[in-house]
Amino acid sequence: KEKTMNAILKTLIAAGIVASFSLNAQAADIAPSDAPYVQEHQQRMERMKTMTPEQRAKEREAMHKEIQNLTPEQRAEHRKAMREFWEKMSPEDRKEMRAKMHEDMKGMSKEERRTFREEQRKEWDSMTPEQRAERRKEMHEHWEKMSPEDRNKMRDEMKDHRRNISPEERAEHRKEMRERFEKMSPEERQQFKRDMGKRCDVEPAMGDCPIGGPSGKGAK
């Protein structure tokens, strides 16, 4: 049972990072012409490039509060617009965008990364079980639509990220993910295991599958 939990926690950690990169972080630099609020977000991100780490952390906190004030429907609409625009980009543009986002993530201080994770945790905790299920479904569909090259690139970025964080950050992250898993309803836990099994049947997203291999066999 403990081995199963550890395997699931590793996947949760990876899934959390993927969510940050593939859904939220993309919104930082992608601005569809018919979405003014996204253009404003892009302008703010440009200004943040010249800020100190402390100023950027405060700006991110302010942005997070604004997002929290949106209705669930508005947030879903925002994510949908970002995802559709991303999928319309050429492979070359997506590659360039991912590289930029990866460099931005590497440039964060420990305090900024901690704040970023806390913001993600608060957003996740504020969702209903149905909203969390929809978010996981979106992530899974996004992964399945990626090309083999994009998937490999994402894996490399995640491995690089794990190598660059300190043991303390890694332990803190595991604790956060364990707490998140414990807050799931029984139905959410079962659905999560099924989702991870499906992902491993296609191809392990981060090289971490539930114990027992594809389809989550043995992960009970």
C-alpha positions in Angstrom: 0.0 0.0 0.0 2.8 2.4 0.9 4.6 1.6 -2.4 1.3 2.4 -4.2 0.9 5.7 -2.4 4.5 6.7 -3.2 4.1 5.9 -6.9 0.8 7.9 -7.0 2.5 10.8 -5.2 5.3 10.9 -7.7 2.7 11.0 -10.5 0.8 13.7 -8.6 3.9 15.8 -8.3 4.6 15.4 -12.0 1.0 16.2 -12.9 1.1 19.3 -10.8 4.1 20.6 -12.7 2.5 19.6 -16.0 -0.6 21.6 -15.1 1.4 24.6 -14.3 3.4 24.4 -17.6 0.7 23.3 -20.0 -2.3 25.2 -18.8 -1.5 28.1 -16.5 2.0 29.1 -17.6 1.0 29.1 -21.3 -1.4 31.9 -20.5 1.5 34.2 -19.6 2.6 34.7 -23.2 -0.3 33.6 -25.4 -2.8 36.3 -26.4 -5.6 35.5 -28.8 -6.7 38.7 -30.6 -10.3 38.2 -29.4 -9.4 37.9 -25.7 -8.5 41.4 -24.3 -8.0 40.0 -20.8 -5.3 37.7 -22.1 -3.6 40.7 -23.9 -3.6 42.6 -20.6 -2.1 39.5 -18.9 0.7 39.4 -21.5 1.5 43.1 -21.0 1.8 42.5 -17.2 4.1 39.6 -17.8 6.3 41.7 -20.0 6.6 44.3 -17.2 7.5 41.6 -14.7 10.6 40.8 -16.7 12.3 43.9 -15.3 11.1 43.5 -11.7 12.9 42.1 -8.7 12.0 38.7 -7.4 10.1 40.3 -4.6 8.1 42.5 -7.0 7.3 39.6 -9.3 6.1 37.6 -6.3 3.7 40.4 -5.3 2.5 40.9 -8.9 1.8 37.1 -9.2 -0.1 37.2 -6.0 -2.2 40.1 -7.3 -2.9 38.3 -10.5 -3.9 35.2 -8.7 -6.4 37.1 -6.6 -7.9 38.5 -9.8 -8.3 35.1 -11.2 -9.9 33.9 -8.0 -12.5 36.5 -8.4 -13.6 35.1 -11.8 -16.5 32.7 -11.8 -15.8 29.0 -12.5 -17.4 29.5 -15.9 -15.1 32.4 -16.7 -12.0 30.5 -15.6 -13.0 27.6 -17.7 -13.6 29.9 -20.7 -10.1 31.4 -20.2 -8.4 28.0 -20.1 -10.3 26.9 -23.2 -9.2 30.0 -25.1 -5.6 29.4 -24.1 -5.7 25.8 -25.0 -7.3 26.4 -28.4 -4.8 29.1 -29.3 -1.9 26.9 -28.2 -3.1 24.0 -30.4 -3.3 26.3 -33.4 0.3 27.3 -33.1 2.9 25.8 -35.4 5.3 23.2 -33.9 8.1 25.7 -34.1 6.2 28.4 -32.2 5.2 25.9 -29.5 8.8 24.8 -29.2 10.0 28.3 -28.8 7.2 29.1 -26.3 8.0 26.1 -24.1 11.7 26.9 -24.1 10.9 30.4 -22.9 8.5 29.2 -20.2 11.1 26.6 -19.1 13.8 29.3 -18.7 11.4 31.5 -16.7 10.7 28.6 -14.4 14.4 27.9 -13.9 15.0 31.6 -13.1 12.6 31.5 -10.2 14.0 31.8 -6.6 13.0 29.2 -4.0 10.6 31.7 -2.5 9.0 32.4 -5.9 8.6 28.6 -6.6 7.1 28.2 -3.1 4.6 31.0 -3.7 3.8 29.6 -7.1 3.0 26.2 -5.7 0.9 27.8 -2.9 -1.2 29.6 -5.5 -1.7 26.4 -7.4 -2.7 24.6 -4.3 -5.2 27.3 -3.3 -6.8 27.3 -6.7 -7.1 23.5 -6.7 -8.6 23.4 -3.1 -11.2 26.0 -4.1 -12.6 23.7 -6.8 -15.5 21.3 -6.4 -14.8 17.6 -7.1 -16.6 18.0 -10.4 -14.3 21.0 -11.4 -11.2 19.0 -10.4 -12.4 16.1 -12.5 -12.9 18.4 -15.5 -9.4 19.9 -15.0 -7.8 16.4 -15.0 -9.8 15.5 -18.1 -8.5 18.6 -19.8 -4.9 17.8 -18.9 -5.3 14.2 -20.1 -6.8 15.3 -23.4 -4.0 17.9 -23.9 -1.4 15.2 -23.3 -3.0 12.8 -25.8 -3.0 15.5 -28.5 0.7 16.2 -28.2 3.0 14.9 -30.8 5.7 12.3 -29.7 8.3 15.0 -30.1 6.4 17.4 -27.8 5.9 14.6 -25.2 9.6 13.8 -25.2 10.4 17.5 -24.8 8.0 17.8 -21.9 9.6 14.8 -20.2 13.1 16.3 -20.6 11.9 19.6 -19.1 10.3 17.9 -16.1 13.4 15.8 -15.5 15.5 19.0 -15.7 13.2 20.7 -13.2 13.4 17.9 -10.7 17.2 17.9 -10.9 17.3 21.6 -10.2 15.2 21.8 -7.1 16.7 21.3 -3.7 16.0 18.2 -1.4 14.1 20.6 0.9 11.8 21.8 -1.9 11.3 18.2 -3.1 10.3 17.1 0.4 8.0 20.1 0.8 6.4 19.3 -2.6 5.8 15.7 -1.6 4.1 16.9 1.6 1.8 19.2 -0.4 0.9 16.5 -2.9 0.2 14.0 -0.1 -2.1 16.5 1.6 -3.9 17.1 -1.7 -4.4 13.4 -2.3 -5.7 12.9 1.2 -8.3 15.6 0.6 -9.7 13.8 -2.4 -13.0 12.1 -2.1 -13.0 8.3 -2.6 -14.6 8.8 -6.1 -11.8 11.3 -7.0 -9.1 8.9 -5.9 -10.5 6.1 -8.0 -10.9 8.3 -11.0 -7.4 9.6 -10.6 -6.0 6.1 -10.5 -8.0 5.3 -13.7 -6.8 8.4 -15.4 -3.2 7.6 -14.6 -3.6 4.1 -15.8 -5.0 5.3 -19.2 -2.1 7.8 -19.5 0.4 5.0 -18.9 -1.4 2.8 -21.5 -0.7 5.6 -24.1 2.7 6.5 -22.8 3.9 7.6 -19.3 3.5 11.3 -19.1 6.5 11.9 -16.8 8.0 8.4 -16.6 6.0 7.7 -13.5 3.1 5.3 -13.6 1.0 3.9 -10.7 2.6 0.7 -9.3 1.7 -2.3 -11.4 2.2 -0.7 -14.8 -0.3 0.3 -17.4 -4.0 0.6 -16.5 -3.0 1.0 -12.9 -3.0 -2.8 -12.3 -2.0 -3.4 -8.8 -2.6 0.2 -7.7 -5.4 -0.5 -5.2 
